[in-house]
């Protein structure tokens, strides 16, 4: 009986490990930079390309300049699994 419980527990843990990326909470999205800054006053506001999951910093070419994007807080974007492209370094 203990063997079956152990195997069942392993199956559940395996399923949870697979689902963990999907469980990451989506960042709060805003239509204006001001609204995003009010939401996260001590964090950097970034432009998140919702299609790619890549965020851009103010002053960069694609900041507020992609078809499917929104303003969000950088820390929330990172927690959700979004990332800066390799050439997007905050100055």
The 8 nearest C-alpha neighbors of each residue, nearest first, counted from 0:
[[1, 3, 2, 4, 5, 6, 7, 8],
 [2, 0, 4, 3, 5, 6, 7, 8],
 [1, 3, 5, 0, 4, 6, 7, 8],
 [4, 2, 6, 0, 5, 1, 7, 8],
 [5, 3, 7, 1, 2, 6, 8, 0],
 [4, 6, 8, 2, 7, 3, 1, 9],
 [7, 5, 9, 3, 8, 4, 2, 10],
 [8, 6, 4, 10, 5, 9, 3, 11],
 [7, 9, 5, 11, 6, 10, 4, 12],
 [8, 10, 6, 12, 7, 11, 13, 5],
 [9, 11, 13, 7, 8, 12, 14, 6],
 [10, 12, 8, 14, 13, 9, 15, 7],
 [13, 11, 15, 9, 14, 10, 16, 8],
 [12, 14, 10, 16, 11, 15, 9, 17],
 [13, 15, 11, 17, 12, 16, 18, 10],
 [16, 14, 18, 12, 17, 13, 19, 11],
 [17, 15, 13, 19, 18, 14, 12, 20],
 [16, 18, 14, 15, 19, 13, 20, 21],
 [17, 19, 15, 21, 16, 20, 14, 22],
 [18, 20, 22, 16, 21, 17, 15, 23],
 [21, 19, 22, 23, 18, 17, 80, 16],
 [20, 22, 19, 18, 23, 24, 17, 79],
 [23, 21, 19, 20, 24, 18, 79, 25],
 [24, 22, 79, 21, 20, 25, 19, 78],
 [25, 23, 79, 22, 26, 78, 21, 75],
 [24, 26, 79, 23, 27, 76, 75, 78],
 [27, 25, 75, 76, 28, 79, 24, 71],
 [26, 28, 71, 25, 29, 75, 72, 35],
 [29, 27, 71, 69, 70, 26, 30, 35],
 [30, 28, 70, 31, 35, 69, 71, 34],
 [29, 31, 69, 70, 32, 28, 34, 35],
 [32, 30, 33, 34, 29, 70, 35, 69],
 [31, 33, 35, 34, 70, 36, 30, 44],
 [34, 32, 36, 31, 35, 37, 38, 29],
 [33, 35, 37, 31, 36, 32, 29, 38],
 [34, 36, 38, 32, 37, 33, 71, 29],
 [37, 35, 33, 39, 40, 38, 34, 32],
 [36, 38, 34, 35, 40, 39, 33, 32],
 [37, 39, 35, 36, 40, 34, 72, 27],
 [38, 40, 36, 42, 37, 41, 72, 35],
 [39, 41, 36, 37, 42, 38, 43, 35],
 [42, 40, 39, 43, 36, 38, 37, 44],
 [43, 41, 39, 40, 72, 44, 73, 74],
 [42, 44, 73, 72, 45, 41, 39, 36],
 [45, 43, 72, 71, 73, 36, 42, 35],
 [46, 44, 56, 55, 71, 70, 73, 54],
 [45, 47, 70, 55, 62, 54, 69, 63],
 [48, 46, 54, 68, 69, 49, 53, 70],
 [47, 49, 68, 53, 50, 52, 51, 67],
 [50, 48, 68, 52, 51, 67, 47, 69],
 [49, 51, 48, 52, 67, 68, 53, 47],
 [50, 52, 53, 49, 48, 47, 81, 54],
 [53, 51, 81, 49, 48, 50, 82, 47],
 [54, 52, 82, 83, 51, 48, 81, 47],
 [53, 55, 47, 83, 46, 48, 82, 45],
 [56, 54, 46, 62, 45, 61, 47, 83],
 [57, 55, 45, 59, 62, 58, 89, 46],
 [58, 56, 59, 62, 45, 55, 46, 44],
 [59, 57, 56, 60, 62, 61, 55, 63],
 [60, 58, 62, 57, 61, 56, 55, 87],
 [59, 61, 62, 58, 64, 55, 57, 63],
 [60, 62, 64, 59, 63, 65, 55, 46],
 [61, 63, 64, 55, 46, 59, 57, 60],
 [64, 62, 46, 61, 65, 68, 69, 70],
 [63, 65, 61, 62, 66, 60, 68, 46],
 [66, 64, 67, 68, 61, 63, 48, 62],
 [65, 67, 68, 64, 48, 63, 50, 49],
 [68, 66, 49, 65, 48, 50, 69, 47],
 [69, 67, 48, 49, 47, 65, 66, 46],
 [68, 70, 47, 46, 29, 28, 30, 71],
 [71, 69, 46, 29, 45, 28, 32, 35],
 [70, 72, 28, 45, 35, 44, 27, 29],
 [73, 71, 44, 75, 74, 43, 45, 42],
 [72, 74, 76, 75, 43, 45, 44, 77],
 [75, 73, 77, 76, 72, 78, 42, 43],
 [74, 76, 26, 78, 72, 77, 73, 79],
 [75, 77, 73, 79, 81, 74, 26, 78],
 [76, 78, 74, 81, 80, 79, 75, 82],
 [79, 77, 75, 80, 76, 74, 23, 81],
 [80, 78, 76, 23, 25, 77, 24, 81],
 [79, 81, 77, 78, 76, 82, 23, 20],
 [82, 80, 52, 77, 76, 79, 53, 54],
 [83, 81, 53, 77, 54, 84, 52, 80],
 [84, 82, 54, 53, 87, 85, 55, 81],
 [83, 85, 87, 86, 53, 82, 54, 55],
 [84, 86, 87, 83, 88, 82, 53, 55],
 [85, 87, 84, 88, 83, 89, 55, 59],
 [88, 86, 84, 85, 83, 55, 89, 56],
 [87, 89, 86, 90, 85, 83, 56, 84],
 [90, 88, 56, 87, 55, 57, 83, 59],
 [89, 88, 56, 87, 58, 57, 59, 43]]
